[in-house]
C-alpha cells in the first residue's frame, strides 16, 4: 500500500483509550493497563504525521520522542505512517537509533507489543532496500546489519524481515556463493526460530522458492535435499511448474545419473501429482555423463511408475520405453563409429546388454501397461545392437505367433533382416522372406532393401542372390500388383557398398549398366554432376572410377570405409553411357 493510500485509510484522531503493558513488564507480555489519550495527544500525533507528509521526518520523529517522554505514546498508526514515509538514515548508527526511538514510543501502543516491534524492524529493512539501486551491495550490507541487530536484541526473525534481504542476496541471475551462504544462514535462523509445529506463524513459501532456485543454480545438491525435507515437514507448497523446472535443471547439471535421480526423488515429493513428467523422463533418458553415457533402466522404470501413480495423461509410457531402448542403440552406434568413444568406454556394449535384459524382464513381469509393437520392435533392435541374436530369434518367433497389439509389422521385418545379416543367418533370412511373401505380407520398399542388404553381407553367394533380387525381381519398374517395388539409387548404394570387400565393384556396376540401363544412367549422371563441381573441365564422355560413382549415390546408409588397395586399376574405369 502506498503512503498516500495508507494515510487515507486511517480514521481521524479522537481522544481514545489505549492499552499498554505495566511499566515493569517486558515487551513479551505482562498485565495490560488502559491509557487515556487526550485530544492534545491526538493532535500531536496528527502534527507528527503532517511533518512526515511534508517530508520533514526529523520534526516528525521529534514529536514522537516528546510523546514518549511524556509517558503517553502516539497512536500505533502514527508510527506506521512515519515508517512508511521515512527514508533510510545516512548511517547505520542513525538508522538503529531511529528504530530505537520507534520501539520506545510503541512500548505501550499495540495490543500485541512484540508484533509491532517486529513490524518496526521489517519496515526499516524494507525502506533500505525499496529505493533505487537498493540491490547494490551497500544497501544489502546495511539491511543485513539491521537484521543482525534485531536478532541480537532478541527479536524473533520473520519472513517479512528476511525476504527483502534474500531477494537482494539471491537475484534472478546466478548468485555469488558468498551471498548464497549468507542467505542460507538467514534461512537456518528462520527455521530455528519458527518451528514446523507453530500455529501462529510459518516461513513464507517465497523464502523456500527463492532459495531452492538459487541452490539449483549453484548445484548444491545436499542443501537441495535438506530443504525439500524441511518443506515436506512444514507442508510448504510452491507452483508445480517451478518444481518441474528445478528437476530439469538438476538432471542436466548433475555429474551422474544416480545423483540426478536422487535429487529428482526429493524434489518430486513437493508436488508428486502435478509435475510434468514428459520432459523430465525424456531429459533423464538423453542425459550423458563422463561416467556413463546412458541411463540405468531401473531409474526410468521408477519414473514411469510415478507418472502412472499421478495419472498424468501426457506421458505415454510405451513411447518412453521406445526412447530408452533407442537411446541404448544410439550409444552403441556412436561407440562403433568413433574411436575416442571406444577408448573412453571400452566395455560400453557389454554394459548396455544387462540394461536391455532389465527392460525385457520389466515388460514381461512388472510393466503395468500393454506393450505395443513399437516397444517390442525397439527391444528386438536393442538385442540386435548388443549382438544377442538368440534373443532376437526368440522374440521374432513370439511376435510372429501373436496377432494382437504386438504382432509383426514392416519395421519388425526390416530389423529382423538386419539381424540375420549381422548373425550370418542367410538360410533363416530366406526362410522368413519366403514365408512372408507366401502369406502376402505387405512388404514395403524398406523391407526389400533390408533383404538385399542382408544377403549382400553373406559373401559371394549372398551377393549373387542380392544381385538377382535387384535385377530380376525389383527391376526398374514396380510390379503390376504393387507387391514388388522398383529398385532405386538407395538400393544400388546398398548393393555396391558390399561389393568392395569382394573386389567386384566394377563387375557389379557393369552388370547394372547392362541389366538396368535407365537406373545406371541416373547413377552415372549423378556422379558426373558431383565430380564436375570439383573438376569443371570434366567432359560428358570422361571415364569415372567406381568410387566416384559410388560416392555420388544418396547417403541414406552409412558409407563404408573404402581402403585404397581395393580400388580398381585405371583400365577398369567406367565409361559414360552411350
C-alpha positions in Angstrom: 0.0 0.0 0.0 1.4 3.4 -1.0 1.9 6.1 1.7 -1.0 8.2 0.3 -3.4 5.3 0.4 -2.2 4.3 3.8 -2.8 7.9 5.2 -6.4 8.0 3.8 -7.1 4.6 5.3 -6.6 5.8 8.9 -9.5 7.4 10.8 -9.4 11.0 12.2 -7.7 11.2 15.6 -10.0 11.5 18.6 -9.5 11.0 22.3 -9.4 7.3 22.8 -8.5 4.6 25.2 -5.3 2.6 24.7 -3.9 -0.5 26.4 -0.3 -0.7 27.4 1.7 -3.1 29.5 2.7 -2.3 33.0 5.9 -0.3 33.4 7.6 -3.4 35.0 6.6 -5.7 32.2 8.7 -6.6 29.1 7.6 -6.4 25.5 6.8 -10.0 25.5 3.8 -9.7 27.8 2.5 -8.6 31.2 -0.7 -7.3 32.6 -2.3 -4.6 30.4 -3.2 -1.1 31.6 -5.6 1.3 30.0 -4.0 4.5 28.8 -6.3 7.5 28.1 -5.3 9.7 25.1 -6.4 13.3 25.4 -7.4 15.5 22.5 -4.0 17.1 22.7 -2.3 13.8 22.3 -4.3 13.0 19.2 -3.4 16.5 17.8 0.3 15.9 18.5 0.0 12.6 16.6 -1.6 14.5 13.7 1.2 17.0 13.8 3.9 14.2 13.6 2.0 12.8 10.6 1.8 16.2 8.9 5.6 16.7 9.3 6.1 13.3 7.7 3.7 14.0 4.9 5.6 17.2 4.1 9.0 15.4 4.2 10.2 16.8 7.5 11.0 13.5 9.1 13.3 14.9 11.8 10.4 17.0 13.2 8.1 14.1 12.9 10.3 11.9 15.0 10.9 14.7 17.4 7.2 14.8 18.2 7.2 11.1 18.7 10.1 11.4 21.1 8.2 14.1 23.1 5.1 11.9 23.4 7.2 9.0 24.6 8.9 11.2 27.1 5.5 12.4 28.5 4.5 8.9 29.1 1.7 8.8 26.6 2.7 7.1 23.4 1.5 8.1 20.0 -1.2 6.2 18.1 0.1 3.0 16.5 -1.0 4.2 13.1 1.2 7.3 13.5 4.3 5.1 13.9 3.3 3.0 10.9 2.9 6.2 8.8 6.2 7.5 9.8 7.9 4.3 9.0 6.2 4.1 5.6 7.2 7.7 4.6 10.7 7.7 6.1 13.9 7.3 4.1 16.9 5.3 5.3 19.2 7.3 7.6 22.6 8.4 6.4 24.4 5.9 8.6 23.6 2.5 10.1 24.1 4.0 13.6 21.4 6.7 12.8 19.1 4.0 11.4 19.4 1.9 14.5 18.9 5.0 16.7 15.7 5.8 14.8 14.5 2.2 15.3 15.2 2.5 19.0 13.1 5.7 19.2 10.2 3.9 17.4 10.5 0.9 19.7 10.4 3.1 22.9 7.4 5.1 21.5 5.4 1.9 20.8 6.0 0.0 24.0 2.6 0.9 25.3 0.8 1.2 22.0 -0.1 -2.2 20.5 -2.2 -4.9 21.9 0.5 -7.3 20.7 3.7 -5.5 21.6 6.1 -7.9 20.0 4.3 -7.9 16.7 4.5 -4.2 16.5 8.2 -4.2 17.4 8.9 -6.8 14.6 7.0 -4.5 12.3 9.3 -1.6 13.0 12.4 -3.7 12.1 10.6 -5.1 9.0 9.8 -1.6 7.9 13.4 -0.4 8.3 14.7 -3.2 6.2 12.1 -2.7 3.6 12.8 1.1 3.4 16.6 0.4 2.9 16.0 -2.0 0.0 13.0 -0.3 -1.6 14.8 2.7 -3.0 16.6 2.9 -6.4 19.8 0.9 -6.5 18.6 -1.0 -3.5 20.2 -4.1 -4.9 23.6 -2.5 -4.7 25.9 -4.1 -2.2 26.0 -1.2 0.3 22.2 -1.3 0.7 22.2 -5.0 1.2 25.0 -4.7 3.8 23.0 -2.1 5.7 19.9 -4.2 5.7 21.9 -7.2 6.9 23.3 -5.0 9.8 19.8 -4.0 10.8 18.6 -7.7 10.6 21.5 -8.9 12.8 20.9 -6.1 15.3 17.3 -7.1 15.6 18.2 -10.8 16.2 20.9 -9.8 18.7 18.3 -7.7 20.6 16.1 -10.8 21.0 13.7 -10.0 18.2 12.4 -13.2 16.6 13.2 -13.1 12.9 10.2 -13.3 10.5 9.7 -13.9 6.8 8.8 -10.2 6.3 12.2 -9.2 7.8 14.1 -11.8 5.8 12.5 -11.7 2.3 13.8 -8.3 1.2 17.3 -9.3 2.1 17.0 -12.7 0.5 15.9 -11.0 -2.8 19.0 -8.9 -2.7 21.3 -11.8 -2.0 19.7 -14.2 -4.5 18.8 -12.2 -7.6 17.4 -14.0 -10.7 20.9 -14.0 -12.1 23.1 -16.7 -10.6 24.0 -15.5 -7.1 27.5 -15.4 -5.7 28.4 -18.3 -3.5 29.3 -15.9 -0.6 25.9 -14.2 -0.9 24.1 -17.6 -1.0 25.9 -18.7 2.1 24.7 -15.6 3.9 21.2 -16.2 2.6 21.3 -19.8 3.9 22.4 -18.5 7.3 19.3 -16.3 7.4 17.2 -19.3 6.3 18.6 -21.5 9.1 17.8 -18.8 11.6 14.2 -18.7 10.4 13.9 -22.5 10.7 15.3 -22.4 14.2 13.1 -19.5 15.3 9.8 -20.7 13.7 9.2 -24.4 14.4 7.2 -26.5 12.0 4.5 -27.0 14.6 3.9 -23.3 15.1 0.2 -22.4 14.8 0.9 -18.6 14.8 3.4 -18.1 12.1 5.2 -20.1 9.4 8.0 -19.4 7.0 6.6 -17.9 3.8 6.7 -20.1 0.7 8.6 -17.4 -1.2 11.6 -17.9 1.1 11.8 -21.6 0.1 11.1 -20.9 -3.6 13.8 -18.3 -3.9 16.5 -20.3 -2.1 15.6 -23.5 -3.8 16.1 -21.8 -7.2 19.5 -20.4 -6.1 20.6 -23.8 -4.7 19.7 -25.5 -8.0 21.7 -22.8 -10.0 24.7 -23.3 -7.7 24.4 -27.1 -7.8 24.3 -27.6 -4.0 22.5 -30.9 -4.1 22.8 -31.8 -0.4 21.3 -28.5 0.6 18.5 -29.0 -2.0 17.6 -32.4 -0.4 17.7 -30.9 3.1 15.4 -28.0 2.0 13.0 -30.5 0.4 12.8 -32.4 3.7 12.0 -29.2 5.6 9.4 -28.2 3.1 7.7 -31.6 3.4 7.7 -31.3 7.1 6.1 -27.9 7.0 3.7 -28.8 4.2 5.0 -25.9 2.1 3.7 -25.8 -1.5 5.2 -24.0 -4.4 3.9 -24.0 -8.0 4.3 -27.3 -9.8 5.9 -25.7 -12.9 8.7 -24.3 -10.7 9.3 -27.8 -9.3 9.4 -29.3 -12.8 11.9 -26.6 -13.9 14.1 -27.3 -10.9 14.1 -31.1 -11.6 15.0 -30.5 -15.2 17.9 -28.2 -14.2 19.2 -30.7 -11.7 19.1 -33.6 -14.1 21.0 -31.5 -16.7 23.7 -30.3 -14.3 24.4 -33.3 -12.1 27.6 -35.4 -12.7 25.9 -38.8 -12.5 22.6 -40.4 -13.3 22.3 -41.6 -9.7 22.7 -38.1 -8.3 20.2 -36.7 -10.7 17.7 -39.4 -9.8 18.2 -38.9 -6.1 17.6 -35.1 -6.4 14.5 -35.9 -8.6 13.1 -38.2 -5.9 13.4 -35.4 -3.2 12.0 -32.6 -5.4 9.2 -34.7 -6.8 7.7 -35.2 -3.4 6.9 -31.5 -3.2 4.2 -31.9 -5.9 4.0 -35.5 -7.0 0.7 -35.3 -8.8 1.2 -32.0 -10.6 4.7 -32.0 -12.1 5.2 -32.5 -15.8 6.7 -36.0 -16.2 7.1 -35.9 -20.0 10.2 -33.6 -20.3 11.6 -34.9 -17.0 11.7 -38.6 -18.2 12.9 -37.6 -21.7 15.8 -35.4 -20.4 16.8 -38.1 -18.0 16.9 -40.7 -20.8 19.0 -38.5 -23.0 21.4 -37.4 -20.2 25.1 -38.2 -20.8 27.8 -38.0 -18.2 31.5 -38.7 -18.2 30.9 -41.8 -16.1 28.1 -43.2 -18.2 26.5 -42.0 -21.5 23.3 -43.9 -20.9 20.7 -44.0 -18.0 20.0 -47.0 -15.8 16.8 -48.7 -16.8 15.6 -49.2 -13.2 15.5 -45.4 -12.6 13.4 -44.9 -15.7 11.0 -47.6 -14.5 10.6 -45.8 -11.2 9.8 -42.5 -13.0 7.3 -44.2 -15.2 5.6 -45.7 -12.1 5.5 -42.2 -10.5 3.8 -40.9 -13.7 1.2 -43.7 -13.6 0.5 -43.1 -9.9 -0.1 -39.4 -10.6 -2.4 -40.3 -13.5 -0.5 -38.0 -15.8 -2.3 -38.3 -19.1 0.5 -36.6 -21.1 3.2 -39.3 -20.7 2.9 -42.3 -23.0 4.9 -45.0 -21.2 5.3 -47.1 -24.3 6.9 -44.1 -26.1 9.3 -43.6 -23.2 10.4 -47.2 -23.3 10.9 -47.0 -27.0 13.0 -43.8 -26.5 15.1 -45.6 -23.8 15.8 -48.6 -26.0 16.6 -46.4 -29.0 19.0 -44.5 -26.7 20.9 -47.7 -26.0 21.2 -48.4 -29.7 22.4 -44.9 -30.4 25.1 -45.2 -27.8 26.4 -48.4 -29.4 26.2 -46.9 -32.9 28.3 -43.9 -32.0 30.7 -46.1 -30.0 31.4 -48.1 -33.1 31.8 -45.0 -35.2 34.2 -43.0 -33.1 37.4 -44.4 -31.7 37.6 -41.9 -28.9 34.4 -43.3 -27.5 35.8 -46.8 -27.6 38.8 -45.6 -25.7 36.7 -43.8 -23.1 34.2 -46.6 -22.6 35.8 -49.8 -23.8 33.0 -52.0 -22.4 30.0 -50.0 -23.4 28.1 -52.6 -25.4 28.8 -55.2 -22.7 27.5 -52.7 -20.1 24.3 -51.9 -22.1 23.4 -55.5 -22.5 22.2 -56.0 -18.9 20.1 -52.9 -19.2 18.3 -54.3 -22.2 17.7 -57.5 -20.3 16.2 -55.4 -17.5 13.8 -53.8 -20.0 12.8 -57.3 -21.3 12.1 -58.6 -17.8 10.2 -55.4 -16.8 7.9 -55.7 -19.9 7.1 -59.3 -19.1 6.7 -59.2 -15.3 6.2 -55.7 -13.9 5.0 -53.3 -16.6 1.5 -52.1 -15.7 0.7 -51.1 -19.3 0.3 -53.0 -22.5 3.5 -53.0 -24.7 2.7 -52.3 -28.4 4.5 -53.4 -31.4 6.8 -50.4 -31.4 8.1 -51.4 -27.9 8.8 -55.0 -29.0 10.5 -53.7 -32.2 12.7 -51.4 -30.1 13.6 -54.4 -27.9 14.4 -56.5 -30.9 16.6 -53.8 -32.3 18.4 -53.3 -29.0 19.2 -57.1 -28.8 20.4 -56.8 -32.4 22.8 -53.9 -31.5 24.1 -55.8 -28.5 24.6 -58.8 -30.8 22.4 -61.1 -28.7 21.0 -62.9 -31.8 19.5 -65.8 -29.9 17.2 -63.4 -28.0 16.3 -61.7 -31.3 15.3 -65.0 -32.9 13.2 -66.0 -29.8 11.5 -62.6 -29.8 10.8 -62.8 -33.5 9.0 -66.2 -33.0 7.0 -64.8 -30.2 5.9 -61.8 -32.3 5.1 -64.0 -35.2 2.8 -66.1 -33.1 0.9 -63.1 -31.7 -1.8 -61.5 -33.8 -2.7 -58.7 -31.4 -1.2 -55.4 -30.5 2.4 -56.8 -30.6 2.2 -58.6 -34.0 4.9 -58.3 -36.6 4.8 -55.2 -38.8 7.0 -53.8 -41.6 9.5 -52.3 -39.1 9.9 -55.7 -37.4 10.8 -57.3 -40.8 13.5 -54.7 -41.5 15.0 -55.2 -38.1 15.0 -58.9 -38.5 16.6 -58.8 -41.9 19.4 -56.7 -40.4 19.7 -59.2 -37.6 20.1 -62.1 -39.9 22.7 -60.3 -41.9 24.7 -59.5 -38.7 24.3 -63.1 -37.4 25.3 -64.6 -40.8 22.0 -66.4 -40.8 21.3 -66.3 -44.5 19.2 -69.5 -44.6 16.9 -68.1 -41.8 16.6 -64.8 -43.7 15.5 -66.6 -46.9 13.0 -68.8 -45.0 11.4 -65.8 -43.2 11.3 -63.9 -46.5 9.6 -66.8 -48.3 7.1 -67.2 -45.5 6.1 -63.6 -45.5 5.7 -63.5 -49.3 3.7 -66.7 -49.2 1.3 -65.0 -46.6 1.0 -61.9 -48.9 2.5 -59.8 -46.0 2.6 -56.2 -47.2 6.3 -55.8 -47.6 7.4 -52.2 -48.4 10.5 -50.7 -50.1 12.5 -50.6 -46.9 11.8 -54.3 -46.3 13.1 -55.2 -49.8 16.2 -53.0 -49.3 16.8 -54.6 -45.9 16.6 -58.1 -47.5 19.0 -57.1 -50.3 21.5 -55.8 -47.7 21.1 -58.9 -45.5 22.0 -61.2 -48.5 24.8 -58.9 -49.8 26.7 -59.2 -46.5 26.9 -63.0 -46.8 29.9 -63.4 -49.1 29.9 -64.1 -52.8 26.9 -66.4 -52.9 24.8 -64.0 -50.9 25.9 -61.1 -53.0 24.9 -63.0 -56.1 21.5 -63.6 -54.5 21.1 -60.0 -53.7 22.0 -59.0 -57.3 19.4 -61.4 -58.6 16.7 -59.8 -56.5 17.6 -56.3 -57.6 17.8 -57.1 -61.3 15.3 -59.9 -61.8 12.6 -59.2 -59.1 12.7 -55.4 -58.4 14.0 -54.1 -61.7 13.3 -50.6 -62.8 9.5 -50.7 -62.6 7.2 -51.7 -59.8 5.2 -54.9 -60.3 1.7 -54.7 -61.7 0.1 -55.8 -58.4 2.3 -53.4 -56.4 3.8 -56.1 -54.2 7.3 -55.7 -55.5 8.8 -52.1 -55.6 11.3 -50.9 -58.2 14.9 -50.6 -57.3 16.3 -47.0 -57.0 19.6 -45.4 -56.2 19.3 -46.3 -52.5 19.1 -49.9 -53.5 22.1 -49.6 -55.7 24.1 -48.0 -52.9 23.3 -50.9 -50.6 24.4 -53.4 -53.3 27.6 -51.5 -54.2 28.5 -50.9 -50.5 29.1 -54.6 -50.0 30.9 -55.1 -53.3 34.2 -53.5 -52.1 35.3 -56.3 -49.8 34.6 -58.9 -52.6 36.6 -56.8 -55.1 33.7 -57.0 -57.6 32.7 -53.3 -57.6 33.4 -52.9 -61.3 31.7 -56.1 -62.2 28.6 -55.1 -60.3 28.5 -51.6 -61.9 28.9 -53.1 -65.4 26.1 -55.7 -64.6 23.8 -52.8 -63.6 24.7 -50.9 -66.8 23.7 -53.9 -68.8 20.5 -55.0 -66.9 19.2 -51.7 -65.6 20.3 -49.1 -68.1 17.9 -46.4 -67.0 19.0 -46.7 -63.4 22.6 -46.8 -64.4 22.2 -43.6 -66.4 20.7 -41.9 -63.4 23.5 -43.1 -61.2 26.3 -42.1 -63.7 24.8 -38.6 -64.3 24.7 -38.0 -60.6 28.4 -38.9 -60.4 29.3 -36.7 -63.3 27.4 -33.8 -61.7 29.2 -34.4 -58.4 32.6 -34.6 -59.9 32.0 -31.6 -62.2 31.7 -29.3 -59.1 35.3 -30.2 -58.3 36.6 -30.5 -61.9 34.8 -28.1 -64.2 36.8 -29.4 -67.2 35.3 -32.9 -66.9 33.7 -33.8 -70.2 30.5 -35.7 -70.6 32.4 -38.7 -72.1 35.0 -38.9 -69.4 35.8 -42.1 -67.5 34.8 -42.3 -63.8 36.3 -44.5 -61.2 34.0 -46.9 -59.3 34.5 -44.9 -56.0 33.4 -41.7 -57.8 30.2 -43.4 -58.9 29.5 -44.9 -55.5 30.1 -41.7 -53.5 27.6 -39.8 -55.7 24.8 -42.1 -54.6 22.4 -41.0 -51.8 23.9 -41.2 -48.3 20.9 -42.7 -46.7 23.1 -45.6 -45.5 26.5 -45.1 -43.8 29.2 -45.2 -46.4 31.8 -48.0 -45.6 35.4 -47.1 -45.3 37.0 -47.8 -48.8 40.6 -48.9 -48.4 42.8 -47.7 -51.3 44.2 -51.2 -52.1 40.8 -52.4 -53.3 40.4 -49.6 -55.9 40.1 -50.9 -59.4 43.0 -50.1 -61.8 42.5 -47.2 -64.3 41.9 -49.6 -67.2 38.7 -50.7 -65.3 37.2 -47.2 -65.1 33.6 -46.9 -66.2 32.8 -45.1 -69.4 29.8 -42.8 -69.8 26.6 -44.4 -71.3 26.1 -44.0 -75.0 
